[in-house]
Amino acid sequence: MLRKVPLIVILGSTGTGKTKLSLELAERFGGEIISADSMQVYTNLDIVTAKATKEEQGRAPHHLLDVATPAAPYTVTHFRNAALPIIEQLLAKSNPPIIVGGTNYYIESLLWDILVKTDEPAATPRKLQPAMLLADSVMATMTSEELHNHLAEIDAGSAMRIHPNNRRKILRAIEVYQNSGQTLSTHLTEQRCQPGGNRLGGPLRYPHTILLWLRCRQEVLNTRLEKRVDGMLEQGLLGELREFHNKYANVTGEGYTKGVLQTIGYKEFVPYLSKYNAEHDVQLEAYLRAHNFVLPTVDELKGKSADDVIPVGLDLLHSCCEQLKLVTRRYSKNQLKWINNRFLASKDRQVPDLYELDTSDVNAWTQMVYKRAESIIVSYMDDAVCEIEPLPKRTHPGADLDEETSNFCAICKRHFIGEYQWKIHLKSNKHKRCREALRRKQKSEKATIHDDSQTAS
């Protein structure tokens, strides 16, 4: 019997054990690992990105680690164009590709045909009017509102779909129009009309795909994430960030400002790195080493006596670490929402079966995670019934609403994209408070006008 060779995708929030499982499955099934992490593509950021160590990389072939620098932009399109040929080559050799990472839109770009190509002119391009074309230098000086107004003139559909404050997406839509001669809306319509397409884009690329979703109880995950940041300091985080900052902080261009500077793990430390130098790093590391790399809390710092020698910059470093912990926890929750909405509750989308694996108890890893993942893959390859059932699909409460329309709340002075978010806003306590405050203000103004008129008469 011919065994099916699946594309194995390991999803999950930061800190759930994706690297560990990817290595175990690669060794078990002779697979190769393709990293889908928007931070791990950058060179020399091993510790802060929790990149697989050199020893771990020696256990199985790895792809798309250390392939970019901030000197040039690295986008999801770059990632997709690099990853797809690797996947095809591995499948041709009957070696299962193992996609692992926390950047979900990277993973989506491989599973579905969702990105728009702009490097090739359309077959029947529109004749672009010179007034509709903007030079990069001109767009750089325009506000997001001005760019959005320009987009509304050339592509009303995209303007309705993109938030006026989302400068990156606005520029992308303008770029599509100027490079291809067709609007982004036209490209999306063509993509969605393919067999298997839906409102999110084109069809599924690989029918033989297994999705493994590593889950962890939030309170356990939060503790792990905090310990991970503390452990990074002991591994040499300061030295790594200092070397990277000194090399690239003065680099101009989108690779830095729109690439690594926007990703979690580096930007949180820029305030410290910009204010202090390597000499301060040495002092701080010596202090931390003497205290087992445990940062004192803010209250502990305030309570230190005059005899305690506190290195300059320790308070700012502490603030940076706390910020990293905060944004990492927030990001892990956003990853959960993304998977729930884009994988489990996407109406009409071709989504492979999604299997949940609980990684909360590290002592039960072998039975609860590895063995279950192995059973799922073996059953699939042998075309046998698996005792482990995939998660049931669910219906998103906004599934039947128009998600490509824009609404502006004149009371709260905010834009909302999609009917679902608009309906949520109208029912929110914040909106009701603003509405009531406006009502009281208007009532007060009317009373004042009435009193003034009475006095005048």
Number of C-alpha atoms within 10 A of each C-alpha: 5 7 11 17 21 21 22 22 24 23 28 25 25 22 24 26 20 22 18 12 20 25 23 17 22 21 14 10 16 14 24 24 24 21 26 30 22 24 27 24 22 20 14 16 20 19 21 22 19 17 19 18 10 9 8 14 15 11 13 18 15 18 18 19 20 15 13 19 17 23 15 15 16 21 13 18 14 12 21 18 12 14 21 13 11 16 20 13 12 17 17 11 9 15 19 23 25 26 25 24 24 23 19 19 16 22 23 18 19 22 23 20 18 21 17 14 14 18 9 9 15 14 9 9 13 12 8 13 7 7 6 13 15 15 8 10 8 8 14 12 10 11 12 19 15 13 21 27 16 18 24 16 11 20 20 15 18 23 24 20 18 22 21 22 14 12 16 11 17 24 18 13 22 25 18 20 26 19 17 20 19 23 23 23 18 14 19 19 15 13 22 19 14 13 10 16 21 20 17 17 22 24 22 21 14 13 13 14 23 22 23 24 23 22 19 19 12 13 9 14 20 20 13 16 20 18 13 15 21 18 15 16 21 15 14 13 18 22 15 16 21 20 13 16 17 14 11 15 16 9 15 12 13 15 20 20 15 16 20 24 18 14 13 17 25 20 16 21 22 16 13 20 24 12 10 14 13 14 8 16 21 14 16 20 20 14 18 18 13 10 11 11 18 15 18 15 13 11 8 9 15 10 10 12 9 7 6 9 9 15 16 13 18 21 18 16 20 18 18 21 19 16 16 21 22 14 14 21 21 12 16 21 14 13 19 15 12 15 18 15 15 17 20 20 20 20 20 12 20 18 21 17 16 22 20 19 19 16 24 21 12 12 9 12 17 13 10 16 21 19 13 19 23 15 14 22 24 17 14 19 15 14 13 10 11 15 10 13 12 15 12 10 15 13 12 16 9 15 13 11 13 12 18 15 19 20 15 12 13 9 13 15 7 11 16 22 19 20 18 18 16 19 12 12 17 13 10 11 11 12 16 15 12 13 16 13 13 14 12 12 12 12 12 12 12 12 12 12 12 12 12 11 10 9 8 7 6
